[in-house]
Each structure stands twice: as C-alpha cells, then as structure tokens.
C-alpha cells in the first residue's frame, strides 16, 4: 500500500512538472512565434534580444501590458500578436493634440497599422506625455508597463519633472505586484552627470533612483542588452551609433562595428 501511494505521488509530481513546463513553454512560445514572424524585420534583434528581454521581464500572453511611446511599433510587432488572444495590449502613444509634427506623423503611422494590420487589430491606443498626458491605462489595471530607450527623452526635457512624472504614471497604472520593465542607453557611472542632458545616455543609478522615488522596488537587473564595445562618448551622443548614424558616412564602418548602444535592462516591482 505504501509503495502504491509513493508511486502515485511520484507520478503526480512528474505530471505536475510536465504541466508547468508545458505552460511555461506556451508563455515563451507566444513571444518567440511573434518574433519569428515573417511580417516583421529581425535586423535589430541581434542588438535588442527581444525574446530574452521579454522573458526576463516575465511577460505572459495573458497579461495586461502597457508599452510607453511605441513610436513606429518595433516592439509592438511582437507585443500585439503575443497578447492578442489572451491578454490586453495598450500602446501609450503620442497625444493626438500635440503640435509637434514628428509626434503627429508617428501617431498617424501607428494608427494606420492598427487599422490595416491584423496583428494590431486588438491594440488599445492611449496617450502619454510626461508633462500633460499621464493616464496610460485605467489605474491599477496593468500587469506590466514597458519602456524601451525612452527615459533619456524625459530627462532631457525642459520640464524638470518630466522623468519623475513618467514613473509616477507607470506606478499608478500598475496593479500591486505589477512589473515595470526598463531598457535604456547606459552611461558609465564615472562619466559626468551633465552628459545625461545631451548624450541620450543615462546612468543606471539615476534611473533606479527615479523609479524608487515613484515607489518601485528594483527586483532584478540584466546585461542581456549590454555592449562592451560602446564607450558612450561619441560626437553625436548615442545617435552616432546605429541605427541613427548621425555622422552619415563619416566613420560609419567604425560605428556599425560597435553596433547599437550599451543598455541597462531593469525590472522593477510595485509593492503588494
């Protein structure tokens, strides 16, 4: 009898482990499938590591996720299809009432994708601007907020409170226990603080402090998107490197060999 019970227990545990593995595989495969889609360009994947990055943040296809300032939709082309069937994806884009021409063109292009691309058919567009539009999703509704290479823009803003306001907005949108995922160009801690106002690079300590002031706790950091070849001291800041190549053909081969910027990848939690 004892032997039979032990055998049953072992079999049950093995089955449970198999179910967990299958469930985890399903979560990651939704992202992997979206990444492998022939409908998106994989050219930047070698620098941005989307599968590894989203797995590090803990993305699941059942989540409610907000992406901040998705621009042309590089990450949206992964997030929208990955979350389409079981989750919810909010794209917190530029405000419709913005007077900035670039913002208007970018928003129009994104709306066109939502209207015409089946992968985007369930995307919910909201508005975000760190000085004026902070309701990126219903308060306490999001499992995850993601921002990719945006913090420097808020830090460089004429509004000295822009970066702090942004993190407060993320905190408000998240459920207790929710995750904030941040990827940002990384400035070495030994460099002058002033470089953050013009270079497009941020010190990791400053980003962590901004999040902490909003109430977040740093849960983990990763070097998934690190690049040891990047010295972060280029003539045109981070925009010297690909994909911008602001110097044009001048030293283009040199900067292409470096690749995209060295980046911090940080996972924060809103306390329960």
FENBELBEL-V717794 format. One record per helix or strand of 2 or more residues. SS is the DSSP state (H for helix, E for strand). FROM is the first residue (numbers start at 0). LEN is the number of residues. If there is no record, write none. Layout:
# FENBELBEL-V717794
ss=SS from=FROM len=LEN
ss=SS from=FROM len=LEN
This chain:
# FENBELBEL-V717794
ss=H from=1 len=35
ss=H from=44 len=4
ss=H from=49 len=8
ss=E from=63 len=5
ss=H from=75 len=8
ss=E from=87 len=6
ss=H from=100 len=16
ss=H from=117 len=3
ss=E from=123 len=4
ss=E from=141 len=7
ss=H from=150 len=5
ss=H from=161 len=12
ss=E from=173 len=14
ss=H from=192 len=5
ss=E from=201 len=2
ss=H from=203 len=11
ss=E from=215 len=7
ss=H from=236 len=4
ss=H from=251 len=7
ss=E from=262 len=8
